[in-house]
Amino acid sequence: MSLQILTANRLTDGVVVWYDVDGQWSLTIERAEIARDKETAARLEAIGKQAFAANLVVDVNLIDIEEVDGAIRPLRLRERIRAEGPTIDYAA
């Protein structure tokens, strides 16, 4: 099994959030709870379904990650962009 974390978009404003080690939806990926086994992945998936049902978040997904020098790095480009922000500078 690959390492996974739980991500979603906050329902109120669409901002990307990550389920963290404190049991909160965080704006940063750094403290996301990492599923290292199937049991933890299933628990995180259930948490995501409950948060969706409670209208807290939408687009809930477990995503594959790797740990690089202690930092969490999503494997898919789409998820890296969601974690790090736009790939271009917007004109002011």
Backbone hydrogen bonds, N-H to C=O, Kabsch-Sander energy under -0.5 kcal/mol:
donor,donor_aa,acceptor,acceptor_aa,energy
3,L,65,I,-0.5
4,Q,35,A,-1.6
5,I,63,I,-1.8
7,T,61,N,-2.9
8,A,17,V,-2.0
9,N,58,V,-2.7
10,R,15,V,-3.2
11,L,56,L,-2.4
14,G,10,R,-2.6
17,V,8,A,-2.7
18,W,26,S,-2.4
19,Y,6,L,-2.3
20,D,18,W,-0.5
20,D,24,Q,-3.0
21,V,31,R,-2.3
23,G,20,D,-2.0
26,S,18,W,-3.5
26,S,24,Q,-0.8
32,A,29,I,-2.0
33,E,19,Y,-2.3
35,A,4,Q,-3.5
35,A,33,E,-0.5
36,R,34,I,-0.7
41,A,37,D,-2.1
42,A,38,K,-2.4
43,R,39,E,-2.1
44,L,40,T,-2.7
45,E,41,A,-2.5
46,A,42,A,-2.1
47,I,43,R,-2.1
48,G,44,L,-2.4
49,K,45,E,-2.1
50,Q,46,A,-2.3
51,A,47,I,-2.4
52,F,48,G,-2.2
53,A,49,K,-2.5
54,A,50,Q,-1.8
55,N,52,F,-1.7
56,L,51,A,-2.7
57,V,51,A,-0.9
58,V,9,N,-2.7
61,N,7,T,-2.8
63,I,5,I,-2.8
63,I,61,N,-0.5
65,I,3,L,-2.3
66,E,73,R,-2.1
68,V,66,E,-0.6
68,V,71,A,-2.8
69,D,67,E,-0.5
71,A,68,V,-2.0
73,R,66,E,-2.7
75,L,64,D,-2.2
80,R,76,R,-1.9
81,I,77,L,-2.6
82,R,78,R,-2.0
83,A,79,E,-1.9
84,E,80,R,-2.6
85,G,81,I,-2.6
